[in-house]
Amino acid sequence: MNKQETLIILKKIREGAITPEEALSRFCTEPFEDLGYAKLDHHRELRKGVSEVIYSEGKSPEQITGIIAAMLDKGQRLIMITRLSAEAAETVNKKIQLQYHQTARIGIIGKMPEPDGIGKIAVATGGTSDIPVAEEAAITAEALGNEVVRLYDVGVAGLHRLLSKLEAIMDAQVIISIAGMEGALTSVIGGLVDCPVIGVPTSVGYGASFNGLSALLSMLNSCASGVSVVNIDNGFGAGYLASMINHKRSNK
């Protein structure tokens, strides 16, 4: 149940179309649905502004399909499935049509929304190898109603590549900086702009990168102000946070 649907119920109470007891019964049955293997949080959008997202790793295609069917039954208009393998996507698609973004490993059911954020979200990567995490962030942000600008392979090994995109960087409302190895890209971007920068360390790199730990620590220790950091390879978390920032309007 979203805010609009809740408002409709409240208006029906005011108009006398339904009783307060009937509305209470509706609200009480909405918060979550127990499928046995999953408890769906149908009030997530009411509380958070965004419906529950399906994290598919560890779930069978049958479980994923069951969760999707329950969400559709409750009227959820857009469903996002993250960390969805190509094999699972193919199985699910036989029963419920979805759009599969293979690089991001994200499945989308429903129509992607038109951008309604304050400005643009720039997604920058240190290298081409970071693109899968970047696409997870970018598709997530787009599914949440944001215009995304992709700036791929602009790492510090060739700083002129980043500087050639300076206009796009300066024009962004939020920047997601994604890098493995030593993760230096995030500090460089953080030192150039006046908007929030979200660092995403990736597990890309040689042995001493410790599967992303080196980049994580570098970003956490950044001397640039206005930098926050999400977990290793967490493109979804970065895209979600960037969307929240890009939709936050002043109450003044």
Phi, psi and omega in degrees: 000128179261179184296322181296316180294322177296317179297322178299316179297317180296322177294324178295325175297314181299322181278352181083010181289329174224158180273158175303327180293321178294320178295318179299319178299320179296315181295320183292331181271353185273325194310313176208159180236126183268112178263004183094304179263353180204147176243105187280129182269087184286347178265007182302315181294324179296321182278319192252344183089352180226133180293163179299141178252140181272120172267114194269342181299131182089354178255143176282158177303326179293320178294317179299315180298319180296319179294316179300315181299320179293322178294316179297322180297330179271003175089015179293126189276326179229129181238131179244132178242116182262160180051044182265120180288159180298323180295315179294322179298319180296319180293315180297320184296339178292335181252322181226120184293131177222161174260122185253123176260097191295318181297319180279343186058045180236135173253139180236130173242125183107176184274132177294138184284159171286144180300132178225020178280174181293316183213213182255150172253122177265132177245113183245142177238151175291319182215174178296328181294343179272357186298321178305318178291321180296320179292326175299317178293315184293313180295321177300312180298319179294321179293339179262011172090043180233149171274127185244135174249124182263127178233089188259146178062056180236037185288173188286350176294342175216077190300333179299334178294319177292316182295334178289346179252022187300322181297315179295323179293314181292335184276351185282149174276327177215146177236132172256117183253118188240122183203147172255216182051240180265357174067027186290338184305322184296317178295320180297312179296318180300332179276355183255335192241165179251013180251166178298140177240127179252115180272136176235103175288142177245163182277012178285132176148172179277183189311313184286357174281347176051049176054037175106350182295321179300313179294321179300311181294323178298315181292320178296330180263016182301137176274355178280136179281154176081018180254129171242162186224135172257180186287166182302128178065014184271069178296321179301312181300321179292317179296321179294312180297318178300321178295319178300316179295317185287347178252002183274107179256148181294141177274358183287000000 
